[in-house]
Amino acid sequence: MQENLQSLPRNSAPTRLHRRCFLTGRPRANYRDFGLSGHILREMVYACLLPGATRSSW
């Protein structure tokens, strides 16, 4: 059993996969719905490139 697990590649486990931004590859501050980081998401919303997303205003 132990030998079978050791023979697998290190990154074959799905828990080791890390979600990254689709455009920039940034590993942090990703939104699952869009697959983008917060910075890129904000820029695209301001440019009206994402339908259905609205800017927040106070």
C-alpha positions as CSV (number, residue, x, y, z in Angstrom):
1,M,0.0,0.0,0.0
2,Q,2.7,2.5,1.0
3,E,4.8,1.6,-2.1
4,N,1.8,2.3,-4.4
5,L,1.3,5.7,-2.9
6,Q,5.0,6.5,-3.1
7,S,5.1,5.6,-6.8
8,L,2.5,8.3,-7.7
9,P,3.7,11.7,-8.9
10,R,3.8,14.3,-6.2
11,N,1.3,16.7,-7.8
12,S,-1.2,14.0,-8.7
13,A,-3.4,14.6,-5.7
14,P,-6.2,17.1,-6.4
15,T,-5.7,18.8,-3.0
16,R,-2.2,20.0,-4.1
17,L,-3.6,21.9,-7.1
18,H,-3.8,25.6,-6.4
19,R,-6.3,27.9,-8.1
20,R,-4.6,30.7,-10.0
21,C,-5.8,33.8,-12.0
22,F,-6.6,32.8,-15.6
23,L,-4.9,35.9,-17.1
24,T,-2.0,36.7,-14.7
25,G,-1.4,33.5,-12.8
26,R,-1.6,35.2,-9.5
27,P,-2.2,32.6,-6.7
28,R,-4.0,34.9,-4.3
29,A,-7.3,36.8,-4.2
30,N,-9.1,34.7,-6.8
31,Y,-12.8,34.7,-7.4
32,R,-14.1,31.2,-8.2
33,D,-17.0,32.5,-10.3
34,F,-14.8,34.3,-12.8
35,G,-11.4,32.6,-12.3
36,L,-9.7,36.0,-12.1
37,S,-7.8,37.8,-9.4
38,G,-9.4,40.8,-7.7
39,H,-7.2,43.3,-9.5
40,I,-8.0,42.0,-13.0
41,L,-11.7,41.5,-12.1
42,R,-12.0,45.2,-10.9
43,E,-10.4,46.4,-14.1
44,M,-12.7,44.3,-16.3
45,V,-15.8,45.5,-14.4
46,Y,-14.7,49.1,-14.8
47,A,-14.2,48.6,-18.6
48,C,-17.7,46.9,-18.8
49,L,-16.2,43.6,-20.1
50,L,-18.0,41.4,-17.6
51,P,-21.8,41.3,-18.1
52,G,-23.8,41.2,-14.9
53,A,-21.1,42.5,-12.7
54,T,-21.8,45.9,-11.1
55,R,-19.4,48.3,-9.5
56,S,-19.9,49.0,-5.8
57,S,-20.7,52.5,-4.8
58,W,-21.4,54.0,-1.4
